Every structure is written in structure tokens, then in C-alpha cells.
Amino acid sequence: MVATARWDAVGTWCEVLTVEDDDLATAADVARAQTAGLDRACFVGSDSELGALAKGSPQLVSPLLAGGVAAALRTADFSGGLVGPGDGWQRVRLDTERCLLMVPEGVELDVCHSARAWLADRIADFCAEELGIGCLVNLGGNIAVRGAVPPGGWQVEIDDAEPGPEGRPVIPMDWSGGLATSSSVLGNWRTVTAAARSCEHAFAASHTAIGLGDGAPRWLTQRELPARLVHADGVVVHTNGWPRQRWIA
């Protein structure tokens, strides 16, 4: 039977699901420690490690801050700059092995969103690889799945922003990987949900697709990324074998 824990964390909420009831407390403890650490690293404004970082010279930072910044830089590079952590991100220098970070004067980094997706992967990887726990980790809609799954897969509700007459779509997530949704009130697409081998990659894909406008389906197809795109007028487009859906009221 699936067990669930949920609490507020990293500026949003964290939900952990495990296949076995007995594994939930351990997995939740791991997630609580990791999300609290990321909060201290980059989510608490000027009181955070990132907010207090001296500019213009390499600084030794925590592994969590280095990992969050690295994820933001990878996302920016993958998106061709459409999803960047701030003006001037190209000039940021990061040595992940030594945890040395240099943020130039005048550059303000916001790595929160991509860091959530990266942390969901990190928590799920540790639970599966180190503890042997099959789990789903959901950080504000950034979902990472690792290890064993329940019969029929994890039943994941897709955020459509404005559910249609059929209700809300639900897909069975029965693979180790990630799922992420991006939304917009001004662009061509109301929402884009992408699936990938990691939550970080899914996050980067969904947010990049929002920025690409009408070119998003072709871009996703070329990269063999399954996705569900809801146009501003309500038309739904699927790419690359998006999982079969069911509907709930």
C-alpha cells in the first residue's frame, strides 16, 4: 500500500510517497533534511548562503548550493538562455568538484526553481540507490521517481490550470525518471508537462517549451521528449508517446 507524507518546504511543498509503508519515515527524514539544507543554501533571501555570498571572487560553498547553481546553469545552457538564473549568468564560474563559486559583481542569481527539480532527483536517487526504497518525490510539481513502483505505476495528476469537461488527466508513471509542468498566462501555451530521464531534464524541457511558443512541439519531438502541451485556446498537443491518460472529476 502506498504511504504519503507532505509538508511545506523550499518555498512550496514537498510530498514523498513510498511503495512500502515501513519505508515512509526513513524517506521523509531524508527529504526533510535535504529540503531544509536547500532552504538555507538559496531560498531564504539575504539570510541564505547564496544571498550572503561575496561577489567577484571564488568562494567555497556548500555542496547543496553548488548543486543548485550547477542545475540552474545546465538548464540555462540547455534552453539556449531562455530559462536563465539571472542576467549575466554566462559569467558565473563554478567548480563543482571543489565547490568553488564565483558570482560577478552586479549579477543576482535566482536558482530556486531549477534547484527544486535537481533536489527531487537527488532525494529520490539516495532513497533508491542507498536505501533500496521505491519512491516518488514531488517538490512543488517537480516529480522524481526511482526504484520499485506500485502495481500500475504511480498515478500522477497533471496540472492543466483550467480542467476541461472531461476533468483532470492522470497518467501512470511507471518509469524511473522525472516529470515537470510549466505554465504561462501570456504565452502560446497555457501549460507544458514534459517527461524525461530526470526531473531536472523534464523541468528544463517544459520551461524551455513555454518560451519557444509555437515551435515547442517540433523542438520537443526532435529531442524525443514525451510532452503534453495545452494551448491558450485549450487545444491539447502530445509529443513522442505521451502516456495514455485517464480522467478524474
C-alpha positions as CSV (number, residue, x, y, z in Angstrom):
1,M,0.0,0.0,0.0
2,V,1.3,3.5,-0.9
3,A,2.3,5.7,2.0
4,T,2.5,9.5,1.8
5,A,4.0,12.4,3.8
6,R,3.7,16.1,2.9
7,W,4.9,19.4,4.4
8,D,5.9,22.9,3.4
9,A,9.5,23.3,2.1
10,V,11.7,25.3,-0.3
11,G,9.1,27.9,-0.9
12,T,6.5,25.4,-1.9
13,W,5.6,21.9,-0.6
14,C,7.3,18.6,-0.6
15,E,5.5,15.3,-0.9
16,V,7.1,11.9,-0.5
17,L,5.4,8.6,-1.5
18,T,6.8,5.1,-0.9
19,V,5.7,1.8,-2.1
20,E,6.1,0.2,1.4
21,D,4.5,1.8,4.5
22,D,7.6,0.9,6.6
23,D,9.9,3.0,4.3
24,L,8.0,6.2,4.6
25,A,9.5,7.6,7.8
26,T,13.1,7.0,6.5
27,A,12.4,8.5,3.1
28,A,10.6,11.5,4.7
29,D,13.6,12.1,7.1
30,V,16.0,12.2,4.1
31,A,13.7,14.6,2.2
32,R,13.2,16.9,5.3
33,A,17.0,17.1,5.8
34,Q,17.7,17.8,2.2
35,T,14.9,20.4,1.7
36,A,15.9,22.2,4.9
37,G,19.5,22.3,3.6
38,L,18.5,23.7,0.3
39,D,16.3,26.3,2.1
40,R,19.4,27.5,4.0
41,A,21.5,27.4,0.8
42,C,19.4,29.5,-1.5
43,F,15.7,30.0,-0.5
44,V,15.8,32.4,2.4
45,G,16.7,35.7,0.7
46,S,19.6,37.7,2.1
47,D,19.9,35.2,5.0
48,S,20.6,32.4,2.7
49,E,24.1,31.2,1.8
50,L,23.6,32.5,-1.7
51,G,22.3,35.8,-0.5
52,A,25.3,36.3,1.7
53,L,27.8,35.3,-0.9
54,A,30.6,37.8,-1.6
55,K,30.8,38.8,-5.2
56,G,33.7,39.0,-7.6
57,S,36.0,36.2,-6.3
58,P,35.7,32.4,-5.9
59,Q,34.0,31.4,-2.7
60,L,33.8,28.0,-1.0
61,V,30.2,27.0,-0.9
62,S,28.1,24.0,0.4
63,P,27.5,21.0,-1.8
64,L,23.8,21.8,-1.9
65,L,24.4,25.4,-3.1
66,A,26.9,24.2,-5.7
67,G,24.5,21.5,-6.9
68,G,21.6,24.0,-7.1
69,V,23.7,26.5,-9.1
70,A,25.0,23.8,-11.4
71,A,21.5,22.7,-12.2
72,A,20.5,26.3,-13.0
73,L,23.5,26.7,-15.3
74,R,22.8,23.4,-17.1
75,T,19.1,24.5,-17.6
76,A,20.2,27.8,-18.9
77,D,22.6,26.2,-21.4
78,F,20.1,23.6,-22.5
79,S,17.5,26.3,-23.1
80,G,19.8,28.5,-25.1
81,G,19.4,31.1,-22.4
82,L,15.6,31.1,-22.5
83,V,15.5,29.8,-18.9
84,G,18.3,31.6,-17.2
85,P,19.0,32.2,-13.4
86,G,19.6,35.9,-13.9
87,D,21.2,38.5,-16.2
88,G,24.9,37.7,-16.6
89,W,24.6,34.0,-15.8
90,Q,27.1,33.3,-18.5
91,R,29.8,34.9,-16.5
92,V,29.3,32.8,-13.4
93,R,32.1,30.3,-12.7
94,L,31.5,27.1,-10.8
95,D,33.9,24.3,-9.9
96,T,31.6,21.5,-8.7
97,E,34.4,19.2,-7.6
98,R,35.8,21.8,-5.2
99,C,32.5,23.6,-4.5
100,L,34.0,26.9,-5.6
101,L,31.6,29.5,-6.9
102,M,32.3,32.9,-8.4
103,V,29.4,35.3,-9.0
104,P,30.5,38.5,-10.7
105,E,29.7,41.9,-9.3
106,G,26.2,43.1,-10.4
107,V,24.9,39.6,-11.1
108,E,22.0,38.4,-9.0
109,L,21.3,34.6,-9.2
110,D,17.9,33.0,-8.7
111,V,18.4,29.3,-8.8
112,C,15.3,28.3,-6.8
113,H,13.1,26.8,-9.5
114,S,15.7,24.6,-11.2
115,A,17.2,23.7,-7.8
116,R,13.9,22.1,-6.7
117,A,13.9,19.8,-9.7
118,W,17.5,18.9,-9.1
119,L,16.8,18.2,-5.4
120,A,13.9,16.0,-6.2
121,D,16.3,13.8,-8.3
122,R,18.9,13.9,-5.5
123,I,16.5,12.7,-2.8
124,A,14.9,10.0,-5.0
125,D,18.3,8.8,-6.1
126,F,19.6,8.5,-2.5
127,C,16.4,6.7,-1.3
128,A,16.6,4.2,-4.2
129,E,20.3,3.6,-4.5
130,E,21.4,3.9,-0.9
131,L,18.4,2.7,1.0
132,G,16.6,0.4,-1.6
133,I,13.4,2.4,-1.3
134,G,11.0,2.7,-4.2
135,C,9.6,6.3,-4.0
136,L,8.1,9.3,-5.7
137,V,9.4,12.7,-4.6
138,N,7.3,15.8,-5.6
139,L,8.7,19.2,-4.9
140,G,6.0,21.7,-5.9
141,G,5.1,19.7,-9.0
142,N,8.7,18.7,-9.9
143,I,8.4,14.9,-9.7
144,A,11.2,12.3,-9.5
145,V,10.6,8.6,-9.4
146,R,13.1,5.9,-8.6
147,G,13.1,2.2,-7.7
148,A,10.1,0.0,-7.4
149,V,6.6,1.4,-8.3
150,P,3.1,0.3,-7.2
151,P,1.1,-2.0,-9.4
152,G,0.0,0.1,-12.4
153,G,2.6,2.8,-11.7
154,W,2.3,6.0,-9.7
155,Q,-0.9,7.7,-10.6
156,V,0.1,11.3,-11.3
157,E,-2.4,14.1,-11.8
158,I,-1.4,16.6,-14.5
159,D,-1.9,20.2,-13.7
160,D,-4.0,21.6,-16.6
161,A,-4.6,25.1,-15.0
162,E,-8.2,25.0,-16.3
163,P,-9.6,21.5,-16.4
164,G,-11.9,20.7,-19.3
165,P,-15.3,19.0,-19.3
166,E,-13.6,15.6,-19.0
167,G,-11.9,16.6,-15.8
168,R,-8.2,16.4,-14.9
169,P,-5.8,14.0,-16.7
170,V,-4.0,11.3,-14.8
171,I,-1.1,9.2,-16.1
172,P,0.6,6.1,-14.8
173,M,4.2,7.0,-14.1
174,D,5.9,3.6,-14.1
175,W,9.4,4.5,-15.2
176,S,12.5,5.9,-13.3
177,G,12.8,9.5,-14.3
178,G,11.1,12.8,-14.0
179,L,8.0,14.9,-14.8
180,A,7.6,18.6,-14.6
181,T,5.0,21.2,-15.6
182,S,5.4,24.8,-16.6
183,S,2.6,27.3,-17.0
184,S,2.1,30.8,-18.5
185,V,-0.7,33.3,-18.6
186,L,0.6,35.3,-21.5
187,G,2.3,32.8,-23.9
188,N,1.1,30.5,-26.6
189,W,0.9,27.5,-24.2
190,R,-1.2,27.5,-21.0
191,T,0.8,24.6,-19.7
192,V,3.5,22.2,-20.8
193,T,4.2,19.0,-19.0
194,A,7.3,17.1,-20.0
195,A,8.7,13.7,-19.1
196,A,12.4,12.8,-19.1
197,R,15.1,10.6,-17.6
198,S,15.4,13.0,-14.7
199,C,13.3,15.7,-13.1
200,E,15.9,18.3,-13.8
201,H,15.8,17.5,-17.5
202,A,11.9,17.5,-17.5
203,F,11.9,20.9,-15.8
204,A,14.3,22.3,-18.3
205,A,12.3,20.9,-21.2
206,S,8.9,22.1,-20.0
207,H,10.1,25.6,-19.2
208,T,12.0,25.9,-22.5
209,A,9.0,24.8,-24.4
210,I,6.9,27.6,-22.8
211,G,9.4,30.1,-24.1
212,L,9.6,28.7,-27.6
213,G,5.9,29.3,-28.4
214,D,4.6,27.6,-31.5
215,G,7.9,26.0,-32.1
216,A,7.7,23.9,-28.9
217,P,6.2,20.7,-30.3
218,R,8.8,20.4,-33.0
219,W,11.6,21.2,-30.6
220,L,10.3,18.5,-28.1
221,T,9.9,15.9,-30.9
222,Q,13.4,16.5,-32.2
223,R,14.7,15.7,-28.7
224,E,12.4,12.7,-28.3
225,L,10.8,14.1,-25.2
226,P,7.2,13.0,-24.4
227,A,5.1,16.0,-23.5
228,R,1.6,17.3,-23.1
229,L,1.0,20.9,-24.3
230,V,-2.2,22.8,-23.7
231,H,-2.6,25.8,-26.0
232,A,-4.0,29.1,-24.7
233,D,-7.2,28.2,-26.6
234,G,-7.5,24.8,-24.9
235,V,-6.2,22.6,-27.8
236,V,-4.0,19.8,-26.5
237,V,-0.9,18.5,-28.3
238,H,1.0,15.4,-27.4
239,T,4.6,14.5,-28.5
240,N,6.7,11.3,-28.6
241,G,4.4,8.7,-27.0
242,W,2.9,10.7,-24.1
243,P,1.4,8.1,-21.7
244,R,-2.2,7.0,-22.0
245,Q,-4.4,9.2,-19.8
246,R,-7.4,8.6,-17.7
247,W,-9.6,11.3,-16.3
248,I,-10.9,12.3,-12.9
249,A,-13.5,14.8,-11.9
